[in-house]
Amino acid sequence: TWSQAKKLASLHAELRPIVERLAGRMALHGFNPKIFFAYRGLETQARLKRRGNSGVSVSFHNHTENGEPAALAVDLVDAELGWGNPVFFQVLGEEAEALGLIWGGRWTNPDEAHVQLWPNSRLGEVRA
């Protein structure tokens, strides 16, 4: 299991400071956000797709640069309540969008914990 620091370090250099600001803004609302997924390898991605937890074989979580993790997406949950806090996810979406990120909670198949740097139209640019 990766530490929160290692998960944060696995984010793309452009996404990392935005996620840090997002976490700070969530704290101002009284939440304690925790990174559930940042970078994840293709094996993990395949397992999530088989289980129905992801609809894609390659995701923004799988991005690398020069062979190093550089995830363009992150899944954040409440450290105390995990996935069981709908108010957390609503505020997460509002704050993420205010910072220019794309929130998965607006999708046809919502992924409320998910925020990403690039629009889905750029998924083909992911280097895994």
MOPAC internal coordinates of N, CA, C and O (Angstrom, degrees):
PM7 1SCF
backbone

  N    0.0000 0     0.00 0     0.00 0    0    0    0
  C    1.4515 1     0.00 0     0.00 0    1    0    0
  C    1.5301 1   108.92 1     0.00 0    2    1    0
  O    1.2310 1   121.04 1   -49.42 1    3    2    1
  N    1.3104 1   115.62 1   130.58 1    3    2    1
  C    1.4580 1   120.88 1   179.70 1    5    3    2
  C    1.5186 1   111.24 1   -80.16 1    6    5    3
  O    1.2310 1   120.62 1   -36.08 1    7    6    5
  N    1.3269 1   116.42 1   143.92 1    7    6    5
  C    1.4602 1   121.48 1   174.31 1    9    7    6
  C    1.5331 1   109.06 1   -70.92 1   10    9    7
  O    1.2310 1   120.76 1   -15.71 1   11   10    9
  N    1.3196 1   116.14 1   164.29 1   11   10    9
  C    1.4617 1   120.27 1   176.58 1   13   11   10
  C    1.5313 1   110.52 1   -60.81 1   14   13   11
  O    1.2310 1   120.30 1   141.99 1   15   14   13
  N    1.3264 1   117.03 1   -38.01 1   15   14   13
  C    1.4709 1   120.52 1   179.45 1   17   15   14
  C    1.5246 1   111.06 1   -64.11 1   18   17   15
  O    1.2310 1   120.36 1   139.06 1   19   18   17
  N    1.3283 1   116.91 1   -40.94 1   19   18   17
  C    1.4703 1   119.97 1   179.76 1   21   19   18
  C    1.5321 1   110.44 1   -68.91 1   22   21   19
  O    1.2310 1   120.44 1   141.04 1   23   22   21
  N    1.3258 1   116.76 1   -38.96 1   23   22   21
  C    1.4676 1   120.10 1   177.15 1   25   23   22
  C    1.5276 1   109.86 1   -62.56 1   26   25   23
  O    1.2310 1   120.35 1   134.80 1   27   26   25
  N    1.3164 1   116.93 1   -45.20 1   27   26   25
  C    1.4600 1   120.62 1   179.13 1   29   27   26
  C    1.5319 1   110.44 1   -61.58 1   30   29   27
  O    1.2310 1   120.39 1   137.61 1   31   30   29
  N    1.3220 1   116.85 1   -42.39 1   31   30   29
  C    1.4666 1   121.35 1   179.45 1   33   31   30
  C    1.5225 1   111.99 1   -65.32 1   34   33   31
  O    1.2310 1   119.74 1   158.69 1   35   34   33
  N    1.3378 1   118.10 1   -21.31 1   35   34   33
  C    1.4742 1   121.36 1  -178.22 1   37   35   34
  C    1.5298 1   112.01 1   -81.76 1   38   37   35
  O    1.2310 1   120.10 1   178.07 1   39   38   37
  N    1.3299 1   117.41 1    -1.93 1   39   38   37
  C    1.4545 1   120.64 1   179.49 1   41   39   38
  C    1.5230 1   110.70 1   -83.61 1   42   41   39
  O    1.2310 1   121.14 1   -26.95 1   43   42   41
  N    1.3141 1   115.43 1   153.05 1   43   42   41
  C    1.4645 1   122.59 1   174.74 1   45   43   42
  C    1.5304 1   108.64 1   -55.13 1   46   45   43
  O    1.2310 1   120.45 1   -36.50 1   47   46   45
  N    1.3352 1   116.75 1   143.50 1   47   46   45
  C    1.4642 1   121.72 1  -176.54 1   49   47   46
  C    1.5300 1   112.78 1   -57.08 1   50   49   47
  O    1.2310 1   119.90 1   150.49 1   51   50   49
  N    1.3218 1   117.80 1   -29.51 1   51   50   49
  C    1.4624 1   120.73 1   178.52 1   53   51   50
  C    1.5340 1   111.68 1   -78.30 1   54   53   51
  O    1.2310 1   120.40 1   147.77 1   55   54   53
  N    1.3243 1   116.84 1   -32.23 1   55   54   53
  C    1.4690 1   121.37 1  -177.90 1   57   55   54
  C    1.5267 1   112.28 1   -80.08 1   58   57   55
  O    1.2310 1   120.41 1   144.06 1   59   58   57
  N    1.3203 1   116.83 1   -35.94 1   59   58   57
  C    1.4766 1   121.33 1  -173.27 1   61   59   58
  C    1.5359 1   113.03 1   -52.79 1   62   61   59
  O    1.2310 1   118.61 1   127.55 1   63   62   61
  N    1.3425 1   120.26 1   -52.45 1   63   62   61
  C    1.4724 1   117.93 1  -178.76 1   65   63   62
  C    1.5276 1   113.49 1   -66.41 1   66   65   63
  O    1.2310 1   120.45 1   151.83 1   67   66   65
  N    1.3150 1   116.74 1   -28.17 1   67   66   65
  C    1.4721 1   119.53 1   177.81 1   69   67   66
  C    1.5282 1   109.55 1   -69.20 1   70   69   67
  O    1.2310 1   120.46 1   139.11 1   71   70   69
  N    1.3266 1   116.72 1   -40.89 1   71   70   69
  C    1.4692 1   120.66 1   178.17 1   73   71   70
  C    1.5281 1   110.00 1   -65.66 1   74   73   71
  O    1.2310 1   120.19 1   142.86 1   75   74   73
  N    1.3190 1   117.24 1   -37.14 1   75   74   73
  C    1.4645 1   119.76 1   176.79 1   77   75   74
  C    1.5417 1   110.29 1   -63.70 1   78   77   75
  O    1.2310 1   120.21 1   137.89 1   79   78   77
  N    1.3296 1   117.20 1   -42.11 1   79   78   77
  C    1.4746 1   120.38 1   176.55 1   81   79   78
  C    1.5279 1   110.71 1   -64.77 1   82   81   79
  O    1.2310 1   120.94 1   139.29 1   83   82   81
  N    1.3349 1   115.81 1   -40.71 1   83   82   81
  C    1.4655 1   120.79 1   178.75 1   85   83   82
  C    1.5250 1   110.29 1   -60.68 1   86   85   83
  O    1.2310 1   120.31 1   135.40 1   87   86   85
  N    1.3185 1   117.02 1   -44.60 1   87   86   85
  C    1.4724 1   120.57 1   178.87 1   89   87   86
  C    1.5244 1   110.65 1   -61.13 1   90   89   87
  O    1.2310 1   120.58 1   139.57 1   91   90   89
  N    1.3224 1   116.49 1   -40.43 1   91   90   89
  C    1.4581 1   120.32 1   177.95 1   93   91   90
  C    1.5176 1   112.17 1   -64.19 1   94   93   91
  O    1.2310 1   120.77 1   138.81 1   95   94   93
  N    1.3209 1   116.13 1   -41.19 1   95   94   93
  C    1.4691 1   120.10 1   178.57 1   97   95   94
  C    1.5261 1   110.86 1   -66.48 1   98   97   95
  O    1.2310 1   120.36 1   142.35 1   99   98   97
  N    1.3322 1   116.92 1   -37.65 1   99   98   97
  C    1.4673 1   120.11 1   177.37 1  101   99   98
  C    1.5306 1   109.99 1   -64.80 1  102  101   99
  O    1.2310 1   120.38 1   141.86 1  103  102  101
  N    1.3266 1   116.87 1   -38.14 1  103  102  101
  C    1.4679 1   120.91 1   178.51 1  105  103  102
  C    1.5250 1   110.89 1   -62.86 1  106  105  103
  O    1.2310 1   120.09 1   144.65 1  107  106  105
  N    1.3293 1   117.43 1   -35.35 1  107  106  105
  C    1.4675 1   120.64 1   177.45 1  109  107  106
  C    1.5285 1   111.82 1   -63.51 1  110  109  107
  O    1.2310 1   120.69 1   156.17 1  111  110  109
  N    1.3339 1   116.29 1   -23.83 1  111  110  109
  C    1.4726 1   121.34 1   176.36 1  113  111  110
  C    1.5328 1   111.27 1   -88.49 1  114  113  111
  O    1.2310 1   120.36 1  -178.59 1  115  114  113
  N    1.3324 1   116.91 1     1.41 1  115  114  113
  C    1.4623 1   120.69 1   178.90 1  117  115  114
  C    1.5120 1   114.65 1    90.93 1  118  117  115
  O    1.2310 1   119.82 1  -170.27 1  119  118  117
  N    1.3254 1   117.94 1     9.73 1  119  118  117
  C    1.4656 1   121.47 1   179.94 1  121  119  118
  C    1.5243 1   110.90 1   -97.22 1  122  121  119
  O    1.2310 1   121.22 1   -21.73 1  123  122  121
  N    1.3092 1   115.28 1   158.27 1  123  122  121
  C    1.4534 1   122.31 1   176.95 1  125  123  122
  C    1.5294 1   107.47 1  -121.14 1  126  125  123
  O    1.2310 1   120.12 1   -94.20 1  127  126  125
  N    1.3459 1   117.38 1    85.80 1  127  126  125
  C    1.4634 1   119.72 1  -176.33 1  129  127  126
  C    1.5240 1   112.42 1   -72.01 1  130  129  127
  O    1.2310 1   121.71 1   -33.32 1  131  130  129
  N    1.3193 1   114.34 1   146.68 1  131  130  129
  C    1.4577 1   121.91 1   179.67 1  133  131  130
  C    1.5229 1   107.59 1  -133.61 1  134  133  131
  O    1.2310 1   120.58 1   -42.30 1  135  134  133
  N    1.3278 1   116.50 1   137.70 1  135  134  133
  C    1.4596 1   120.08 1   175.76 1  137  135  134
  C    1.5184 1   108.90 1   -75.16 1  138  137  135
  O    1.2310 1   120.72 1   -58.39 1  139  138  137
  N    1.3226 1   116.23 1   121.61 1  139  138  137
  C    1.4637 1   121.08 1   175.21 1  141  139  138
  C    1.5206 1   108.87 1   -89.45 1  142  141  139
  O    1.2310 1   120.29 1   126.48 1  143  142  141
  N    1.3349 1   117.06 1   -53.52 1  143  142  141
  C    1.4593 1   122.20 1   174.74 1  145  143  142
  C    1.5160 1   108.60 1  -128.72 1  146  145  143
  O    1.2310 1   120.89 1   -44.56 1  147  146  145
  N    1.3097 1   115.91 1   135.44 1  147  146  145
  C    1.4630 1   122.94 1   166.70 1  149  147  146
  C    1.5311 1   103.97 1  -119.54 1  150  149  147
  O    1.2310 1   119.84 1    69.03 1  151  150  149
  N    1.3371 1   117.91 1  -110.97 1  151  150  149
  C    1.4680 1   118.93 1   173.81 1  153  151  150
  C    1.5266 1   108.42 1   -68.15 1  154  153  151
  O    1.2310 1   121.24 1   -37.19 1  155  154  153
  N    1.3213 1   115.24 1   142.81 1  155  154  153
  C    1.4656 1   120.21 1   169.05 1  157  155  154
  C    1.5171 1   108.00 1  -144.75 1  158  157  155
  O    1.2310 1   121.20 1   -35.56 1  159  158  157
  N    1.3082 1   115.32 1   144.44 1  159  158  157
  C    1.4594 1   121.34 1  -178.52 1  161  159  158
  C    1.5173 1   112.27 1   -74.54 1  162  161  159
  O    1.2310 1   121.61 1    -9.65 1  163  162  161
  N    1.3149 1   114.52 1   170.35 1  163  162  161
  C    1.4623 1   120.29 1  -177.63 1  165  163  162
  C    1.5265 1   112.45 1   -66.41 1  166  165  163
  O    1.2310 1   119.92 1   148.78 1  167  166  165
  N    1.3411 1   117.75 1   -31.22 1  167  166  165
  C    1.4724 1   120.09 1   177.18 1  169  167  166
  C    1.5215 1   110.41 1   -62.36 1  170  169  167
  O    1.2310 1   120.71 1   133.90 1  171  170  169
  N    1.3269 1   116.24 1   -46.10 1  171  170  169
  C    1.4672 1   120.48 1   178.07 1  173  171  170
  C    1.5155 1   110.31 1   -63.28 1  174  173  171
  O    1.2310 1   120.54 1   138.30 1  175  174  173
  N    1.3304 1   116.57 1   -41.70 1  175  174  173
  C    1.4577 1   120.93 1   178.81 1  177  175  174
  C    1.5290 1   110.92 1   -60.25 1  178  177  175
  O    1.2310 1   120.61 1   136.18 1  179  178  177
  N    1.3374 1   116.44 1   -43.82 1  179  178  177
  C    1.4755 1   120.78 1   179.35 1  181  179  178
  C    1.5240 1   110.50 1   -63.01 1  182  181  179
  O    1.2310 1   120.36 1   138.84 1  183  182  181
  N    1.3243 1   116.92 1   -41.16 1  183  182  181
  C    1.4727 1   120.63 1   178.88 1  185  183  182
  C    1.5310 1   110.46 1   -63.09 1  186  185  183
  O    1.2310 1   120.17 1   136.74 1  187  186  185
  N    1.3346 1   117.28 1   -43.26 1  187  186  185
  C    1.4644 1   120.66 1   178.76 1  189  187  186
  C    1.5242 1   111.35 1   -63.98 1  190  189  187
  O    1.2310 1   120.47 1   141.99 1  191  190  189
  N    1.3339 1   116.71 1   -38.01 1  191  190  189
  C    1.4676 1   119.73 1   178.76 1  193  191  190
  C    1.5328 1   110.46 1   -66.94 1  194  193  191
  O    1.2310 1   120.20 1   136.60 1  195  194  193
  N    1.3315 1   117.22 1   -43.40 1  195  194  193
  C    1.4726 1   120.65 1   178.41 1  197  195  194
  C    1.5305 1   111.50 1   -59.26 1  198  197  195
  O    1.2310 1   120.34 1   142.66 1  199  198  197
  N    1.3268 1   116.96 1   -37.34 1  199  198  197
  C    1.4663 1   121.94 1  -179.25 1  201  199  198
  C    1.5221 1   112.85 1   -80.23 1  202  201  199
  O    1.2310 1   120.12 1   172.38 1  203  202  201
  N    1.3344 1   117.38 1    -7.62 1  203  202  201
  C    1.4467 1   120.58 1  -178.88 1  205  203  202
  C    1.5192 1   114.38 1    85.87 1  206  205  203
  O    1.2310 1   120.41 1  -170.04 1  207  206  205
  N    1.3440 1   116.82 1     9.96 1  207  206  205
  C    1.4605 1   120.68 1   179.22 1  209  207  206
  C    1.5287 1   112.55 1   -85.95 1  210  209  207
  O    1.2310 1   120.28 1   171.78 1  211  210  209
  N    1.3161 1   117.07 1    -8.22 1  211  210  209
  C    1.4608 1   121.86 1   176.22 1  213  211  210
  C    1.5173 1   107.71 1  -146.35 1  214  213  211
  O    1.2310 1   121.04 1   -32.94 1  215  214  213
  N    1.3110 1   115.62 1   147.06 1  215  214  213
  C    1.4552 1   120.04 1  -179.82 1  217  215  214
  C    1.5183 1   113.61 1   -99.85 1  218  217  215
  O    1.2310 1   120.29 1  -178.24 1  219  218  217
  N    1.3420 1   117.06 1     1.76 1  219  218  217
  C    1.4655 1   120.17 1  -175.47 1  221  219  218
  C    1.5247 1   111.22 1  -127.20 1  222  221  219
  O    1.2310 1   121.34 1   -27.74 1  223  222  221
  N    1.3361 1   115.04 1   152.26 1  223  222  221
  C    1.4663 1   121.24 1   178.14 1  225  223  222
  C    1.5177 1   111.90 1   -81.87 1  226  225  223
  O    1.2310 1   120.54 1   149.64 1  227  226  225
  N    1.3190 1   116.58 1   -30.36 1  227  226  225
  C    1.4646 1   122.76 1   176.27 1  229  227  226
  C    1.5176 1   106.69 1  -127.54 1  230  229  227
  O    1.2310 1   120.58 1   -49.68 1  231  230  229
  N    1.3255 1   116.50 1   130.32 1  231  230  229
  C    1.4653 1   120.16 1  -178.22 1  233  231  230
  C    1.5277 1   110.16 1  -124.79 1  234  233  231
  O    1.2310 1   121.18 1    -6.70 1  235  234  233
  N    1.3142 1   115.34 1   173.30 1  235  234  233
  C    1.4603 1   120.91 1   176.45 1  237  235  234
  C    1.5278 1   111.35 1   -64.14 1  238  237  235
  O    1.2310 1   119.90 1   161.41 1  239  238  237
  N    1.3287 1   117.79 1   -18.59 1  239  238  237
  C    1.4693 1   121.96 1   175.52 1  241  239  238
  C    1.5314 1   111.12 1   -69.89 1  242  241  239
  O    1.2310 1   119.79 1   159.70 1  243  242  241
  N    1.3298 1   118.01 1   -20.30 1  243  242  241
  C    1.4641 1   122.33 1  -173.52 1  245  243  242
  C    1.5179 1   114.43 1   -92.51 1  246  245  243
  O    1.2310 1   119.55 1   178.60 1  247  246  245
  N    1.3189 1   118.47 1    -1.40 1  247  246  245
  C    1.4635 1   121.92 1  -173.49 1  249  247  246
  C    1.5341 1   111.77 1   -64.30 1  250  249  247
  O    1.2310 1   121.51 1   -40.27 1  251  250  249
  N    1.3313 1   114.71 1   139.73 1  251  250  249
  C    1.4608 1   121.60 1   175.01 1  253  251  250
  C    1.5233 1   109.31 1  -132.10 1  254  253  251
  O    1.2310 1   121.10 1   -22.34 1  255  254  253
  N    1.3187 1   115.51 1   157.66 1  255  254  253
  C    1.4570 1   122.33 1   172.18 1  257  255  254
  C    1.5182 1   107.12 1  -133.97 1  258  257  255
  O    1.2310 1   120.94 1   -53.90 1  259  258  257
  N    1.3247 1   115.81 1   126.10 1  259  258  257
  C    1.4709 1   121.48 1  -178.13 1  261  259  258
  C    1.5235 1   111.51 1    54.29 1  262  261  259
  O    1.2310 1   120.72 1  -143.01 1  263  262  261
  N    1.3325 1   116.24 1    36.99 1  263  262  261
  C    1.4613 1   121.65 1   177.93 1  265  263  262
  C    1.5226 1   114.90 1    77.84 1  266  265  263
  O    1.2310 1   119.85 1  -177.64 1  267  266  265
  N    1.3181 1   117.89 1     2.36 1  267  266  265
  C    1.4672 1   121.98 1  -178.88 1  269  267  266
  C    1.5276 1   110.07 1  -107.97 1  270  269  267
  O    1.2310 1   119.79 1   -33.43 1  271  270  269
  N    1.3481 1   118.00 1   146.57 1  271  270  269
  C    1.4631 1   120.22 1   176.64 1  273  271  270
  C    1.5215 1   111.61 1   -55.64 1  274  273  271
  O    1.2310 1   121.07 1   -44.69 1  275  274  273
  N    1.3270 1   115.56 1   135.31 1  275  274  273
  C    1.4664 1   122.28 1   176.83 1  277  275  274
  C    1.5227 1   107.81 1  -150.70 1  278  277  275
  O    1.2310 1   121.04 1  -121.78 1  279  278  277
  N    1.3314 1   115.61 1    58.22 1  279  278  277
  C    1.4585 1   121.36 1  -174.63 1  281  279  278
  C    1.5240 1   111.67 1   -57.29 1  282  281  279
  O    1.2310 1   121.58 1   -41.41 1  283  282  281
  N    1.3188 1   114.57 1   138.59 1  283  282  281
  C    1.4560 1   122.32 1   178.58 1  285  283  282
  C    1.5279 1   111.38 1  -100.33 1  286  285  283
  O    1.2310 1   120.59 1  -172.53 1  287  286  285
  N    1.3337 1   116.48 1     7.47 1  287  286  285
  C    1.4589 1   122.50 1  -179.53 1  289  287  286
  C    1.5169 1   109.40 1  -144.66 1  290  289  287
  O    1.2310 1   121.58 1   -22.94 1  291  290  289
  N    1.3217 1   114.58 1   157.06 1  291  290  289
  C    1.4598 1   121.03 1   178.23 1  293  291  290
  C    1.5257 1   107.98 1  -146.68 1  294  293  291
  O    1.2310 1   120.87 1   -35.13 1  295  294  293
  N    1.3214 1   115.95 1   144.87 1  295  294  293
  C    1.4583 1   122.29 1   173.45 1  297  295  294
  C    1.5241 1   107.17 1  -109.05 1  298  297  295
  O    1.2310 1   120.75 1   -56.24 1  299  298  297
  N    1.3224 1   116.17 1   123.76 1  299  298  297
  C    1.4579 1   121.82 1  -179.24 1  301  299  298
  C    1.5209 1   110.17 1  -116.59 1  302  301  299
  O    1.2310 1   121.05 1   -43.06 1  303  302  301
  N    1.3293 1   115.60 1   136.94 1  303  302  301
  C    1.4635 1   121.63 1   177.47 1  305  303  302
  C    1.5276 1   108.45 1  -130.09 1  306  305  303
  O    1.2310 1   120.62 1   -13.79 1  307  306  305
  N    1.3165 1   116.41 1   166.21 1  307  306  305
  C    1.4510 1   122.06 1   175.48 1  309  307  306
  C    1.5288 1   108.81 1   -74.70 1  310  309  307
  O    1.2310 1   120.07 1   -53.32 1  311  310  309
  N    1.3392 1   117.47 1   126.68 1  311  310  309
  C    1.4664 1   121.30 1  -175.46 1  313  311  310
  C    1.5206 1   112.62 1   -60.41 1  314  313  311
  O    1.2310 1   120.05 1   149.33 1  315  314  313
  N    1.3285 1   117.50 1   -30.67 1  315  314  313
  C    1.4682 1   119.83 1  -178.90 1  317  315  314
  C    1.5278 1   112.35 1   -87.95 1  318  317  315
  O    1.2310 1   120.37 1   135.70 1  319  318  317
  N    1.3392 1   116.89 1   -44.30 1  319  318  317
  C    1.4635 1   120.70 1  -173.25 1  321  319  318
  C    1.5270 1   113.89 1  -104.60 1  322  321  319
  O    1.2310 1   119.84 1   178.56 1  323  322  321
  N    1.3324 1   117.92 1    -1.44 1  323  322  321
  C    1.4589 1   120.47 1   178.80 1  325  323  322
  C    1.5159 1   111.73 1    58.29 1  326  325  323
  O    1.2310 1   121.54 1    55.58 1  327  326  325
  N    1.3209 1   114.67 1  -124.42 1  327  326  325
  C    1.4705 1   121.45 1  -176.31 1  329  327  326
  C    1.5227 1   112.09 1   -85.37 1  330  329  327
  O    1.2310 1   119.76 1   178.28 1  331  330  329
  N    1.3363 1   118.06 1    -1.72 1  331  330  329
  C    1.4639 1   121.33 1  -171.18 1  333  331  330
  C    1.5145 1   115.54 1   -96.74 1  334  333  331
  O    1.2310 1   119.72 1  -151.46 1  335  334  333
  N    1.3351 1   118.14 1    28.54 1  335  334  333
  C    1.4528 1   119.77 1  -178.25 1  337  335  334
  C    1.5285 1   109.67 1  -129.71 1  338  337  335
  O    1.2310 1   119.58 1   -92.13 1  339  338  337
  N    1.3558 1   118.41 1    87.87 1  339  338  337
  C    1.4632 1   120.59 1  -176.97 1  341  339  338
  C    1.5264 1   113.64 1   -61.59 1  342  341  339
  O    1.2310 1   119.50 1   149.52 1  343  342  341
  N    1.3271 1   118.56 1   -30.48 1  343  342  341
  C    1.4632 1   120.83 1   178.59 1  345  343  342
  C    1.5321 1   109.21 1   -65.41 1  346  345  343
  O    1.2310 1   120.38 1   139.60 1  347  346  345
  N    1.3231 1   116.87 1   -40.40 1  347  346  345
  C    1.4743 1   120.89 1   176.75 1  349  347  346
  C    1.5207 1   110.59 1   -54.16 1  350  349  347
  O    1.2310 1   120.68 1   132.19 1  351  350  349
  N    1.3339 1   116.30 1   -47.81 1  351  350  349
  C    1.4639 1   119.91 1  -175.58 1  353  351  350
  C    1.5307 1   112.04 1   -68.96 1  354  353  351
  O    1.2310 1   119.92 1   145.46 1  355  354  353
  N    1.3207 1   117.75 1   -34.54 1  355  354  353
  C    1.4643 1   120.09 1   176.74 1  357  355  354
  C    1.5278 1   110.23 1   -63.83 1  358  357  355
  O    1.2310 1   120.67 1   133.72 1  359  358  357
  N    1.3324 1   116.32 1   -46.28 1  359  358  357
  C    1.4691 1   120.83 1   178.89 1  361  359  358
  C    1.5249 1   109.62 1   -66.28 1  362  361  359
  O    1.2310 1   120.10 1   140.23 1  363  362  361
  N    1.3278 1   117.41 1   -39.77 1  363  362  361
  C    1.4673 1   120.92 1   177.20 1  365  363  362
  C    1.5274 1   110.10 1   -55.98 1  366  365  363
  O    1.2310 1   120.32 1   132.58 1  367  366  365
  N    1.3207 1   117.00 1   -47.42 1  367  366  365
  C    1.4580 1   121.07 1   179.85 1  369  367  366
  C    1.5165 1   112.40 1   -60.55 1  370  369  367
  O    1.2310 1   120.84 1   134.22 1  371  370  369
  N    1.3216 1   116.01 1   -45.78 1  371  370  369
  C    1.4691 1   120.27 1  -179.99 1  373  371  370
  C    1.5215 1   111.06 1   -61.98 1  374  373  371
  O    1.2310 1   120.58 1   133.32 1  375  374  373
  N    1.3138 1   116.49 1   -46.68 1  375  374  373
  C    1.4727 1   120.64 1  -177.42 1  377  375  374
  C    1.5285 1   111.45 1   -70.40 1  378  377  375
  O    1.2310 1   119.86 1   140.32 1  379  378  377
  N    1.3248 1   117.87 1   -39.68 1  379  378  377
  C    1.4682 1   121.14 1   178.94 1  381  379  378
  C    1.5239 1   110.15 1   -62.26 1  382  381  379
  O    1.2310 1   120.40 1   133.92 1  383  382  381
  N    1.3060 1   116.84 1   -46.08 1  383  382  381
  C    1.4647 1   120.21 1   179.90 1  385  383  382
  C    1.5260 1   111.22 1   -65.72 1  386  385  383
  O    1.2310 1   119.97 1   144.36 1  387  386  385
  N    1.3198 1   117.66 1   -35.64 1  387  386  385
  C    1.4662 1   121.01 1   177.48 1  389  387  386
  C    1.5281 1   111.07 1   -63.07 1  390  389  387
  O    1.2310 1   120.67 1   153.33 1  391  390  389
  N    1.3282 1   116.33 1   -26.67 1  391  390  389
  C    1.4737 1   121.83 1   178.64 1  393  391  390
  C    1.5293 1   111.98 1   -92.71 1  394  393  391
  O    1.2310 1   120.20 1  -174.61 1  395  394  393
  N    1.3250 1   117.22 1     5.39 1  395  394  393
  C    1.4546 1   121.03 1   176.86 1  397  395  394
  C    1.5140 1   115.55 1    88.41 1  398  397  395
  O    1.2310 1   120.14 1  -170.85 1  399  398  397
  N    1.3246 1   117.34 1     9.15 1  399  398  397
  C    1.4642 1   120.95 1   178.14 1  401  399  398
  C    1.5270 1   110.47 1   -88.57 1  402  401  399
  O    1.2310 1   121.08 1   -16.63 1  403  402  401
  N    1.3092 1   115.53 1   163.37 1  403  402  401
  C    1.4686 1   122.34 1   177.48 1  405  403  402
  C    1.5225 1   106.96 1   -99.90 1  406  405  403
  O    1.2310 1   121.06 1   -52.44 1  407  406  405
  N    1.3275 1   115.57 1   127.56 1  407  406  405
  C    1.4628 1   121.72 1  -177.89 1  409  407  406
  C    1.5199 1   110.00 1  -101.58 1  410  409  407
  O    1.2310 1   120.87 1   -52.22 1  411  410  409
  N    1.3319 1   115.95 1   127.78 1  411  410  409
  C    1.4529 1   121.85 1   179.72 1  413  411  410
  C    1.5193 1   114.58 1   -68.82 1  414  413  411
  O    1.2310 1   119.70 1   168.41 1  415  414  413
  N    1.3129 1   118.18 1   -11.59 1  415  414  413
  C    1.4606 1   121.28 1   179.03 1  417  415  414
  C    1.5199 1   113.89 1   -68.60 1  418  417  415
  O    1.2310 1   120.03 1   166.69 1  419  418  417
  N    1.3292 1   117.54 1   -13.31 1  419  418  417
  C    1.4700 1   121.54 1   179.23 1  421  419  418
  C    1.5277 1   112.97 1   -92.93 1  422  421  419
  O    1.2310 1   119.98 1   176.29 1  423  422  421
  N    1.3068 1   117.64 1    -3.71 1  423  422  421
  C    1.4602 1   120.67 1  -175.82 1  425  423  422
  C    1.5276 1   111.78 1   -75.50 1  426  425  423
  O    1.2310 1   121.00 1   -17.22 1  427  426  425
  N    1.3379 1   115.70 1   162.78 1  427  426  425
  C    1.4645 1   121.77 1   176.94 1  429  427  426
  C    1.5264 1   110.28 1   -56.16 1  430  429  427
  O    1.2310 1   120.78 1   136.69 1  431  430  429
  N    1.3353 1   116.11 1   -43.31 1  431  430  429
  C    1.4639 1   122.21 1   172.25 1  433  431  430
  C    1.5291 1   106.41 1  -107.65 1  434  433  431
  O    1.2310 1   119.90 1   -90.64 1  435  434  433
  N    1.3298 1   117.79 1    89.36 1  435  434  433
  C    1.4606 1   120.96 1  -171.00 1  437  435  434
  C    1.5300 1   113.93 1   -58.25 1  438  437  435
  O    1.2310 1   121.73 1   -39.51 1  439  438  437
  N    1.3149 1   114.29 1   140.49 1  439  438  437
  C    1.4623 1   124.00 1   173.67 1  441  439  438
  C    1.5252 1   105.11 1  -127.75 1  442  441  439
  O    1.2310 1   120.94 1   -97.89 1  443  442  441
  N    1.3322 1   115.82 1    82.11 1  443  442  441
  C    1.4578 1   121.64 1  -167.89 1  445  443  442
  C    1.5176 1   114.86 1   -66.45 1  446  445  443
  O    1.2310 1   119.50 1   157.82 1  447  446  445
  N    1.3170 1   118.55 1   -22.18 1  447  446  445
  C    1.4629 1   120.87 1   179.72 1  449  447  446
  C    1.5280 1   111.87 1   -83.69 1  450  449  447
  O    1.2310 1   120.28 1   167.87 1  451  450  449
  N    1.3195 1   117.07 1   -12.13 1  451  450  449
  C    1.4652 1   123.56 1  -168.96 1  453  451  450
  C    1.5267 1   112.91 1   -92.48 1  454  453  451
  O    1.2310 1   121.06 1   -49.65 1  455  454  453
  N    1.3353 1   115.58 1   130.35 1  455  454  453
  C    1.4625 1   121.86 1   169.13 1  457  455  454
  C    1.5191 1   107.59 1  -132.12 1  458  457  455
  O    1.2310 1   120.71 1   -33.91 1  459  458  457
  N    1.3289 1   116.25 1   146.09 1  459  458  457
  C    1.4632 1   119.99 1  -177.35 1  461  459  458
  C    1.5204 1   110.47 1  -141.68 1  462  461  459
  O    1.2310 1   122.08 1   -21.75 1  463  462  461
  N    1.3316 1   113.63 1   158.25 1  463  462  461
  C    1.4616 1   121.38 1  -176.92 1  465  463  462
  C    1.5159 1   111.80 1   -82.82 1  466  465  463
  O    1.2310 1   120.12 1   137.58 1  467  466  465
  N    1.3189 1   117.38 1   -42.42 1  467  466  465
  C    1.4638 1   122.28 1  -175.28 1  469  467  466
  C    1.5253 1   110.68 1  -102.36 1  470  469  467
  O    1.2310 1   120.22 1   -28.18 1  471  470  469
  N    1.3408 1   117.19 1   151.82 1  471  470  469
  C    1.4783 1   120.17 1   174.80 1  473  471  470
  C    1.5299 1   110.07 1   -69.98 1  474  473  471
  O    1.2310 1   120.76 1   -21.88 1  475  474  473
  N    1.3151 1   116.15 1   158.12 1  475  474  473
  C    1.4623 1   120.79 1  -179.79 1  477  475  474
  C    1.5275 1   112.61 1   -58.76 1  478  477  475
  O    1.2310 1   119.83 1   154.97 1  479  478  477
  N    1.3157 1   117.93 1   -25.03 1  479  478  477
  C    1.4610 1   120.81 1   178.83 1  481  479  478
  C    1.5273 1   112.62 1   -62.57 1  482  481  479
  O    1.2310 1   120.14 1   164.10 1  483  482  481
  N    1.3263 1   117.33 1   -15.90 1  483  482  481
  C    1.4571 1   121.23 1   179.86 1  485  483  482
  C    1.5333 1   113.54 1  -100.64 1  486  485  483
  O    1.2310 1   120.37 1  -170.30 1  487  486  485
  N    1.3429 1   116.90 1     9.70 1  487  486  485
  C    1.4651 1   120.44 1  -177.99 1  489  487  486
  C    1.5325 1   111.99 1   -56.03 1  490  489  487
  O    1.2310 1   120.10 1   146.01 1  491  490  489
  N    1.3210 1   117.41 1   -33.99 1  491  490  489
  C    1.4650 1   121.34 1   179.23 1  493  491  490
  C    1.5216 1   113.97 1   -63.89 1  494  493  491
  O    1.2310 1   120.04 1   166.31 1  495  494  493
  N    1.3270 1   117.52 1   -13.69 1  495  494  493
  C    1.4639 1   121.49 1   179.78 1  497  495  494
  C    1.5217 1   112.80 1   -87.89 1  498  497  495
  O    1.2310 1   119.96 1   173.66 1  499  498  497
  N    1.3303 1   117.68 1    -6.34 1  499  498  497
  C    1.4674 1   121.16 1  -178.65 1  501  499  498
  C    1.5303 1   108.67 1   -64.89 1  502  501  499
  O    1.2310 1   121.42 1   -47.79 1  503  502  501
  N    1.3213 1   114.89 1   132.21 1  503  502  501
  C    1.4670 1   122.05 1   174.64 1  505  503  502
  C    1.5174 1   107.47 1  -106.81 1  506  505  503
  O    1.2310 1   121.20 1   -70.73 1  507  506  505
  N    1.3088 1   115.31 1   109.27 1  507  506  505
  C    1.4612 1   119.57 1  -177.50 1  509  507  506
  C    1.5205 1   110.96 1  -106.24 1  510  509  507
  O    1.2310 1   120.10 1   180.00 1  511  510  509

